[in-house]
Amino acid sequence: MSRVSIVIPMYNEARHIARTLLAAQHAADAAGMECELIVVDNGSSDQGPQIARQFGAQVLVVPGVLIGALRNRGAEIATGEWLAFIDADIEMPEDWLTHLLKLEDAGVADVFGLDLHTPAQAPWYATAWQRRTLRPSRHTVQTVDWLPSANLLMRRAWFDKVGGFNETLRTGEDKDFTLRQSANGARLMSINENIALHWGYEMNWREWMGKEMWRQGSHLQLLRTHGMSLRLLRFPLLSLCAWLLDLMAISALFNGFPHHALLMVLLTTVPALVLSVRQTAKHRNPCLTVQLWGLHWVRLHLAGAAFILSLCHWNARRPARG
């Protein structure tokens, strides 16, 4: 019987960790696999570690490190031939492992990730933001260049081949990790035949903006690691252009050119509109397009601020929550 080690980084996730562990264990049972549950806690102040132990997980407490280090510490003690990484607020479907093992046996891919969706009670902005990456047609798989680490499954050898996660990245460690796997010959596959639920959705606007500001904080480090490429530069440059247009609009307004200022503001919405249309073209949902248009506009400005702060060697740290 094959064995899977499921590594779950955690910070103050007492609300979700029991659901996450139960779903992961059920998926392993359904696949006929031995399951090793490893929770790596970043110094939680809630009851998350105690709850995790009650549900059969081995808990490592590793405060003061970033998210990549948490995942690496869990992998260090993992004994399974398969490694899975899931976040502490993700509910995996029962056939998660069964389906992905069949794909691996068919020889079509080496590293797998499922699409995510939000529960029905999530606010509209959290649901819309999650849907931007969710392909509309069911029963499809797609080969990709990188995968997010909300859920990942691979044989242990693919983790070891690239030396694990980068422990210096505040965020973006998943993109860095799977880009290196792809560069070393791994075939990455994103799947929406099965969909995982993201229970840690943003419950208010402040939380959504705070998370996006944090997520955009590692663009500079990714560029230093992987070199200057149009693909990695594209979004930081778009965000800086949005800021430049804003400054030009303010200047035009103070110099008595309100029509020029309005034009500059309208121009800042164009990249957001392009991103929104591109992501929703197959959904054929005008409401979703408009929602994402506004969210992308806000995100572009947050990304510009995060990139400028990283250029200024901003070292503000957010706990490495899973």
N, C-alpha and C positions, 0 to 999 in steps of 0.2 A: 504494500500500500504506500503510495507517495505521500509526502508530508509537505504542508504549506505553513510557512511562518508569516503571520500577519502582524505587521509593525504599525502601530498607531501613535503618532505624536499627539500630545494633549496639553492644553493649558485652560483650566477652569471650564471644563466641559461636563460637569456633573449632570446637566440637563439631558445630555445626548449619549453619553458613553455606554450606558446599559443597552440602549437600542442598537448602537453600532456593533457592540460585541456579540449580542444575540444573533443579529442578522449574519455576521461573518461566520459564526459557528454553524448556523443552519446551512449556509452555503457550502461549507466544507463537508458537513454531514451528507448533504444531497449529492455531492461529487464523490463521496466515498474516500475522502482524504483525511489523514490525521491532521489536526489543527493545533498550532502553537500560537497563542495570542500574547503579544508583547506590547504593552502600553509604556511609552516613554514620556514621563511627565516633566514639564518645564518649571515646576515649582508652584503648582496650583494652590490656591488658598481655599478652595471649596472641597467638597467630599468626593471629587472625581476619582482620586487614587483608591480610596476605600471601596467605592462602588465597583471599580474595575477588578479589584481583587476578589470581591464577592462573586463576580461573574467568571472567575477562573483565569483571569489574565495575570501574567507575570508583570509587575510594575517596576520600572526603573525610574528613579527620581534624579533628573539631571537639570538643575536650575542654571540659569546664566549662560545658556548657549542658544544659538540660532537653530532654525528649523531643520537645516541640512544635517547638523550635528545630532539632533534628536533621532532622525531616521537612521543615521549611521550607527549610533550606539545600539539601537534596536537590532540592526542587521548583524552587529558584531556577535551578539549572543544567540542569534537565530540558528536553528539546526535543520531547517527544512531545505529540501532541494529546490523548492519553489519559494519565492519571496513575493509578498504582496504588501503594498503600502496604501493605507486608506486613512483619511482624516477622521478625527474623533466625532464629527457631526454628520457622517455619511452613512446612510442605510443601504447596504448592498442587496440586490435581489437574490432570491433563493437559488436561482440557476446561474448565478454569476460565474462560479468556478467551473461548473459542468460545461457551459457553453464555450468558455475560453480554452479549456483543455482540449475540446474537440477541434477548435481552430488550430491550436498548436500541433496536435497530432496530424492534421491535414497539411502541415508545413507551410502555412500561408503567412505566419508572422511569429515574432519572438517576444515582443513586449505589447501588452494590451491595456486599454483603458476604456471604461464605459462613459457614455454621455451622462450628464446630470440634469435633474429637474428639481424644482422646488415643490414642497407640499402645497395643497390647495389654499391653506390659510395665509400664505406668504403675501406681503403687500405687492402692489402692481410693479413697482420699480425693481424689486428683487426677482420677481418672476420674469419680467421682460429681459432683465440683464442675463439671467440664466439661459433664457431661450435663444439668445443671440448665437450660442454655440451648439444649439440642439438642431440637428437636421430634421426636416419635417417628415420625410418618408421613413416608414418603419422597415425593419428587416434589411438594414444596410450596414455594411462595414466600409471603412475608408482607410487607406494607407496614408500616414501623415509623417511629417518631419519631427514633430515633438508632441509630447502629451503632458497634460497637467497631472499633478501628483495627488489630486483628491482621491484617485484610486489607480493603482498600477499593479500589474501582475507580470512576473518574469521568472525564468529560471535563475537560480543563484549566480550562475556563471556570468550572466549579463551584468549583474551588479558589480561583481568582482572585476570584470574586464575593464570597466571605466573608473574603478576606484571609489565608487559610491558618490554621494552628494557633495557639492561644494559647501563647506562649512562657514564660509565668509559672507555668503549672500543673505541679506535680510529677507528677500523674496526673489522669485524667479529661479529658485534652485531646481525646480522641476523642469523648466525649459532648458536650463544648462545641462542637467543630468541626461535628459532624453536626447538632446542634440548630440551629446558626446556618444551616446549609445548608437544613434543613427550613423554618425561618422565612423564608428567602428564596425559597421555592417549589420546592426540590428534592424529588423523590419518592425516598424511601429504601426499599430492598428487601433483606430478609434471605432467604437461599436455602439450602435443605438438599437440593436435588437433587444438589448436589456438596458434598462435605465436605472441608475442609482438616484436616491433622493438626498438632497442637500438640506438638512434640517437647521444648519447654522446660518440661515439666510439673514440678511440685514433687516432689523426690525424697525429702524427709523432712518431718516435721511442722514443724520450725523454719523451713524455707524457705516452707512454705505459710502459716504465720502471719505471717512477715515480709512476704511479698508482699501479703497481705490488709491488713495494717496500712498498708503503703505505698499501696495502691490507694484506701484510704478517706481519704487525707490531703488531698483537694482539695474536699470537700463545701462548706466555707466559701467557697472561692474561686468555685465554681460558683454559689452563692447570690448572691454579690456581683455576678457577671457577668450572670446571667439573672434576678435578682430573686427575691423570696420567693414560692415556689409550693409547693402541697401536694405536688406530685410530687417536687420536689427536697428538701423538708423531711422527707418521710415516713420515710426510712431513718435519718437522723441522730436524729430524735425517738424512733424505736423503740429505737435503741441507747442513747440517754440514759435512757429509761425502764427498760431492762434494768439499767443501772448503778444507778439510783435504787432499784430493787427489791432489788438486791444489798446496798446500804447499809442498807436497812430490815431485811433479813434478818439482817445482822451485828448491828445494833442490838438486834433482838428476841432474838437468841441471847444476847448479853451481859447482857440485862435479864431473863433467865430465862424466855423464852417460845419454847421450841424448836419448838412446833407452828406458831406464827406465822412463825418463820424458815423452816420447811419450806414453808409456803404461799407465802411470797414467792419462794423459789427456784423453786417449781413455776410460778409466774406468769411468771417470766423465760423459761420454755420455750415459752409460748404463741405469741408472735410468730414464733419460729423454726419451730414446728409449722405455723402458717398459711402461711408462706413455702414450706415444704417441700411441703405438700399441694398448694398452688397450682401449683408447678412440676412436680409429678410426677403430677398427676391423669390426664393423657392417657397416661402411660407404663404405668400400672397395674402398678407394681412396688413392693410394700411394702418390700422391702429398700432400694431407692433412697430411698424416703420417709424411712425411719429414718436412713439415712446422712446425708442432707441436713439432717434435723432437728438432729442433733448439730453438723454443720458450720456451719449458720446460727446456732446458739446461740453458738458460739465467735466467729463473724464479727461478730455484734451487739456483743459485748463489745470486740472489737478496733476496730470502727468508733467506738464511744463513746469509747475512749481516743484514737483519732486525731483525732476532732472536738474533744475537750477540749484536746488539745495544740495544734491549729491555732488555737483561740480564745486560747491563751496565746502565740501567735506563735512556735510551734515551727518552726524552720527546718532541721531535720535533712534532709540531702539524700542521696538514693540515686542511684547512677549511672543515666543514662537508657537502660537496656538496651532493645533492641527486643523 
